[in-house]
Amino acid sequence: MSEFKLPHVEDLDTNSYLIRQLIENFKRIEQELANLSETNEKLKKLQNALGLSDDDLNNL
Protein backbone atom coordinates (compact mmCIF):
# COMPACT_ATOMS: atom_id res chain seq x y z
CA MET A 1 0.00 0.00 0.00
CA SER A 2 1.41 3.40 -0.97
CA GLU A 3 1.86 6.20 1.51
CA PHE A 4 -0.85 8.83 1.40
CA LYS A 5 0.34 12.42 1.05
CA LEU A 6 -1.82 15.46 1.20
CA PRO A 7 -1.66 17.37 -2.09
CA HIS A 8 -0.68 20.64 -0.45
CA VAL A 9 2.50 19.07 1.00
CA GLU A 10 3.93 18.64 -2.49
CA ASP A 11 2.83 22.16 -3.36
CA LEU A 12 4.76 23.48 -0.36
CA ASP A 13 7.86 21.61 -1.49
CA THR A 14 7.50 23.07 -4.97
CA ASN A 15 6.88 26.57 -3.62
CA SER A 16 9.91 26.46 -1.35
CA TYR A 17 12.05 25.27 -4.29
CA LEU A 18 10.76 28.12 -6.44
CA ILE A 19 11.42 30.66 -3.69
CA ARG A 20 15.01 29.40 -3.31
CA GLN A 21 15.46 29.66 -7.07
CA LEU A 22 14.11 33.22 -7.09
CA ILE A 23 16.42 34.22 -4.27
CA GLU A 24 19.41 32.75 -6.10
CA ASN A 25 18.39 34.51 -9.30
CA PHE A 26 18.06 37.85 -7.52
CA LYS A 27 21.49 37.37 -5.94
CA ARG A 28 22.98 36.71 -9.37
CA ILE A 29 21.23 39.76 -10.82
CA GLU A 30 22.53 41.94 -7.99
CA GLN A 31 26.06 40.63 -8.59
CA GLU A 32 25.85 41.31 -12.32
CA LEU A 33 24.56 44.83 -11.66
CA ALA A 34 27.51 45.42 -9.34
CA ASN A 35 29.87 44.10 -12.02
CA LEU A 36 28.30 46.37 -14.63
CA SER A 37 28.60 49.35 -12.32
CA GLU A 38 32.28 48.58 -11.75
CA THR A 39 32.86 48.18 -15.49
CA ASN A 40 31.05 51.46 -16.15
CA GLU A 41 33.30 53.26 -13.66
CA LYS A 42 36.40 51.85 -15.37
CA LEU A 43 35.11 52.93 -18.77
CA LYS A 44 34.40 56.44 -17.47
CA LYS A 45 37.96 56.67 -16.12
CA LEU A 46 39.32 55.50 -19.47
CA GLN A 47 37.12 58.01 -21.29
CA ASN A 48 38.46 60.81 -19.08
CA ALA A 49 42.05 59.63 -19.49
CA LEU A 50 41.63 59.70 -23.27
CA GLY A 51 39.99 63.12 -23.12
CA LEU A 52 36.84 61.96 -24.88
CA SER A 53 33.48 63.59 -24.35
CA ASP A 54 30.16 61.75 -24.40
CA ASP A 55 29.55 63.25 -27.87
CA ASP A 56 32.86 61.85 -29.07
CA LEU A 57 31.83 58.39 -27.94
CA ASN A 58 28.39 58.71 -29.51
CA ASN A 59 30.01 59.57 -32.83
CA LEU A 60 32.12 56.40 -32.89
DSSP file (Angstrom, degrees, kcal/mol; ACC not computed):
  #  RESIDUE AA STRUCTURE BP1 BP2  ACC     N-H-->O    O-->H-N    N-H-->O    O-->H-N    TCO  KAPPA ALPHA  PHI   PSI    X-CA   Y-CA   Z-CA
    1    1 A M              0   0    0      0, 0.0     2,-0.1     0, 0.0     3,-0.0   0.000 360.0 360.0 360.0 132.8    0.0    0.0    0.0
    2    2 A S        -     0   0    0      1,-0.1     2,-0.3     0, 0.0     0, 0.0  -0.425 360.0-100.5 -80.5 154.7    1.4    3.4   -1.0
    3    3 A E        -     0   0    0     -2,-0.1     2,-0.4     1,-0.1    -1,-0.1  -0.536  34.8-127.5 -74.9 133.8    1.9    6.2    1.5
    4    4 A F        -     0   0    0     -2,-0.3     2,-0.4    -3,-0.0    -1,-0.1  -0.685  27.5-173.9 -84.3 130.0   -0.9    8.8    1.4
    5    5 A K        -     0   0    0     -2,-0.4     5,-0.0     4,-0.0     3,-0.0  -0.979  27.4-118.6-123.6 137.7    0.3   12.4    1.0
    6    6 A L    >>  -     0   0    0     -2,-0.4     3,-1.3     1,-0.1     4,-0.8  -0.519  25.6-125.8 -69.1 139.9   -1.8   15.5    1.2
    7    7 A P  H 3> S+     0   0    0      0, 0.0     4,-1.5     0, 0.0     3,-0.4   0.844 106.4  59.9 -58.0 -35.9   -1.7   17.4   -2.1
    8    8 A H  H 3> S+     0   0    0      1,-0.2     4,-2.2     2,-0.2     5,-0.1   0.747  93.3  66.4 -69.0 -20.8   -0.7   20.6   -0.5
    9    9 A V  H <> S+     0   0    0     -3,-1.3     4,-1.9     2,-0.2    -1,-0.2   0.930 103.5  45.0 -64.9 -44.2    2.5   19.1    1.0
   10   10 A E  H  X S+     0   0    0     -4,-0.8     4,-2.5    -3,-0.4    -1,-0.2   0.877 110.6  55.0 -66.5 -36.3    3.9   18.6   -2.5
   11   11 A D  H  X S+     0   0    0     -4,-1.5     4,-3.0     1,-0.2    -2,-0.2   0.900 106.4  51.2 -61.6 -40.1    2.8   22.2   -3.4
   12   12 A L  H  X S+     0   0    0     -4,-2.2     4,-2.6     2,-0.2    -1,-0.2   0.900 109.4  50.3 -64.6 -40.4    4.8   23.5   -0.4
   13   13 A D  H  X S+     0   0    0     -4,-1.9     4,-2.0     2,-0.2    -2,-0.2   0.932 113.2  46.1 -61.3 -44.7    7.9   21.6   -1.5
   14   14 A T  H  X S+     0   0    0     -4,-2.5     4,-2.6     1,-0.2    -2,-0.2   0.920 112.7  50.0 -64.2 -44.4    7.5   23.1   -5.0
   15   15 A N  H  X S+     0   0    0     -4,-3.0     4,-2.5     1,-0.2    -2,-0.2   0.900 110.0  49.5 -62.8 -41.4    6.9   26.6   -3.6
   16   16 A S  H  X S+     0   0    0     -4,-2.6     4,-2.2     2,-0.2    -1,-0.2   0.884 111.0  50.7 -67.4 -35.8    9.9   26.5   -1.4
   17   17 A Y  H  X S+     0   0    0     -4,-2.0     4,-2.3    -5,-0.2    -2,-0.2   0.933 111.4  48.2 -63.3 -45.4   12.0   25.3   -4.3
   18   18 A L  H  X S+     0   0    0     -4,-2.6     4,-2.6     1,-0.2    -2,-0.2   0.893 110.3  51.3 -63.2 -39.8   10.8   28.1   -6.4
   19   19 A I  H  X S+     0   0    0     -4,-2.5     4,-2.5     2,-0.2    -1,-0.2   0.921 109.9  49.5 -63.9 -43.5   11.4   30.7   -3.7
   20   20 A R  H  X S+     0   0    0     -4,-2.2     4,-2.4     1,-0.2    -2,-0.2   0.911 111.4  50.0 -60.9 -41.3   15.0   29.4   -3.3
   21   21 A Q  H  X S+     0   0    0     -4,-2.3     4,-2.6     2,-0.2    -2,-0.2   0.915 110.3  49.6 -63.7 -43.1   15.5   29.7   -7.1
   22   22 A L  H  X S+     0   0    0     -4,-2.6     4,-2.6     2,-0.2    -2,-0.2   0.909 110.4  50.3 -61.8 -42.5   14.1   33.2   -7.1
   23   23 A I  H  X S+     0   0    0     -4,-2.5     4,-2.3     2,-0.2    -2,-0.2   0.928 111.7  47.9 -62.1 -45.1   16.4   34.2   -4.3
   24   24 A E  H  X S+     0   0    0     -4,-2.4     4,-2.3     1,-0.2    -2,-0.2   0.909 111.7  50.6 -62.2 -42.0   19.4   32.7   -6.1
   25   25 A N  H  X S+     0   0    0     -4,-2.6     4,-2.5     1,-0.2    -2,-0.2   0.914 110.1  49.2 -62.9 -42.9   18.4   34.5   -9.3
   26   26 A F  H  X S+     0   0    0     -4,-2.6     4,-2.7     2,-0.2    -1,-0.2   0.885 109.5  52.4 -64.3 -38.3   18.1   37.8   -7.5
   27   27 A K  H  X S+     0   0    0     -4,-2.3     4,-2.1     2,-0.2    -1,-0.2   0.916 110.8  47.6 -62.6 -42.2   21.5   37.4   -5.9
   28   28 A R  H  X S+     0   0    0     -4,-2.3     4,-2.5     2,-0.2    -2,-0.2   0.905 111.5  50.3 -65.1 -40.8   23.0   36.7   -9.4
   29   29 A I  H  X S+     0   0    0     -4,-2.5     4,-2.5     1,-0.2    -2,-0.2   0.929 110.0  50.1 -63.1 -44.9   21.2   39.8  -10.8
   30   30 A E  H  X S+     0   0    0     -4,-2.7     4,-2.1     1,-0.2    -1,-0.2   0.900 111.3  49.5 -59.6 -40.7   22.5   41.9   -8.0
   31   31 A Q  H  X S+     0   0    0     -4,-2.1     4,-2.4     2,-0.2    -2,-0.2   0.915 111.0  48.8 -65.9 -42.7   26.1   40.6   -8.6
   32   32 A E  H  X S+     0   0    0     -4,-2.5     4,-2.6     2,-0.2    -2,-0.2   0.885 110.0  51.8 -65.1 -38.0   25.8   41.3  -12.3
   33   33 A L  H  X S+     0   0    0     -4,-2.5     4,-2.4     2,-0.2    -1,-0.2   0.900 110.0  49.3 -63.6 -39.8   24.6   44.8  -11.7
   34   34 A A  H  X S+     0   0    0     -4,-2.1     4,-2.2     2,-0.2    -2,-0.2   0.907 111.4  49.5 -64.7 -40.7   27.5   45.4   -9.3
   35   35 A N  H  X S+     0   0    0     -4,-2.4     4,-2.5     2,-0.2    -2,-0.2   0.909 111.1  49.2 -64.4 -41.6   29.9   44.1  -12.0
   36   36 A L  H  X S+     0   0    0     -4,-2.6     4,-2.7     2,-0.2    -2,-0.2   0.897 110.0  51.3 -64.6 -39.8   28.3   46.4  -14.6
   37   37 A S  H  X S+     0   0    0     -4,-2.4     4,-2.1     2,-0.2    -1,-0.2   0.913 111.1  48.0 -62.9 -42.4   28.6   49.4  -12.3
   38   38 A E  H  X S+     0   0    0     -4,-2.2     4,-2.0     2,-0.2    -2,-0.2   0.914 112.6  48.4 -64.2 -43.2   32.3   48.6  -11.8
   39   39 A T  H  X S+     0   0    0     -4,-2.5     4,-2.4     1,-0.2    -2,-0.2   0.895 109.5  53.2 -64.0 -40.2   32.9   48.2  -15.5
   40   40 A N  H  X S+     0   0    0     -4,-2.7     4,-2.3     1,-0.2    -1,-0.2   0.899 107.6  50.9 -61.7 -41.5   31.0   51.5  -16.1
   41   41 A E  H  X S+     0   0    0     -4,-2.1     4,-2.2     2,-0.2    -1,-0.2   0.907 110.4  49.3 -63.0 -41.8   33.3   53.3  -13.7
   42   42 A K  H  X S+     0   0    0     -4,-2.0     4,-2.3     1,-0.2    -2,-0.2   0.909 110.9  49.8 -64.0 -41.3   36.4   51.9  -15.4
   43   43 A L  H  X S+     0   0    0     -4,-2.4     4,-2.7     2,-0.2    -2,-0.2   0.889 109.2  51.8 -65.8 -38.3   35.1   52.9  -18.8
   44   44 A K  H  X S+     0   0    0     -4,-2.3     4,-2.5     2,-0.2    -1,-0.2   0.908 109.9  49.4 -62.9 -41.6   34.4   56.4  -17.5
   45   45 A K  H  X S+     0   0    0     -4,-2.2     4,-2.5     2,-0.2    -2,-0.2   0.906 112.4  47.9 -64.0 -41.0   38.0   56.7  -16.1
   46   46 A L  H  X S+     0   0    0     -4,-2.3     4,-2.1     2,-0.2    -2,-0.2   0.905 110.1  52.3 -65.4 -41.7   39.3   55.5  -19.5
   47   47 A Q  H  X>S+     0   0    0     -4,-2.7     5,-2.4     1,-0.2     4,-0.6   0.931 112.4  45.5 -58.8 -46.4   37.1   58.0  -21.3
   48   48 A N  H ><5S+     0   0    0     -4,-2.5     3,-0.7     1,-0.2    -2,-0.2   0.891 110.7  53.0 -65.1 -40.1   38.5   60.8  -19.1
   49   49 A A  H 3<5S+     0   0    0     -4,-2.5    -1,-0.2     1,-0.2    -2,-0.2   0.851 111.7  46.3 -64.5 -33.3   42.1   59.6  -19.5
   50   50 A L  H 3<5S-     0   0    0     -4,-2.1    -1,-0.2    -5,-0.2    -2,-0.2   0.545 111.5-123.3 -84.5  -7.7   41.6   59.7  -23.3
   51   51 A G  T <<5 +     0   0    0     -3,-0.7     2,-0.4    -4,-0.6    -3,-0.2   0.829  57.3 152.6  70.3  33.0   40.0   63.1  -23.1
   52   52 A L      < -     0   0    0     -5,-2.4    -1,-0.2    -6,-0.2     2,-0.1  -0.785  34.0-145.9 -98.8 137.4   36.8   62.0  -24.9
   53   53 A S     >  -     0   0    0     -2,-0.4     4,-1.9     1,-0.1     5,-0.2  -0.440  32.0-104.5 -88.6 171.1   33.5   63.6  -24.4
   54   54 A D  H  > S+     0   0    0      1,-0.2     4,-2.2     2,-0.2     5,-0.2   0.877 124.2  54.3 -61.5 -37.2   30.2   61.8  -24.4
   55   55 A D  H  > S+     0   0    0      2,-0.2     4,-1.6     1,-0.2    -1,-0.2   0.901 104.5  54.2 -63.7 -40.5   29.5   63.2  -27.9
   56   56 A D  H  4 S+     0   0    0      1,-0.2     4,-0.3     2,-0.2    -1,-0.2   0.922 110.5  46.1 -58.5 -43.6   32.9   61.8  -29.1
   57   57 A L  H >< S+     0   0    0     -4,-1.9     3,-1.2     1,-0.2    -1,-0.2   0.880 109.4  54.1 -67.8 -37.3   31.8   58.4  -27.9
   58   58 A N  H 3< S+     0   0    0     -4,-2.2    -1,-0.2     1,-0.2    -2,-0.2   0.783 105.2  55.4 -67.2 -25.5   28.4   58.7  -29.5
   59   59 A N  T 3<        0   0    0     -4,-1.6    -1,-0.2     1,-0.2    -2,-0.2   0.504 360.0 360.0 -85.8  -4.2   30.0   59.6  -32.8
   60   60 A L    <         0   0    0     -3,-1.2    -1,-0.2    -4,-0.3    -2,-0.1   0.506 360.0 360.0 -71.2 360.0   32.1   56.4  -32.9
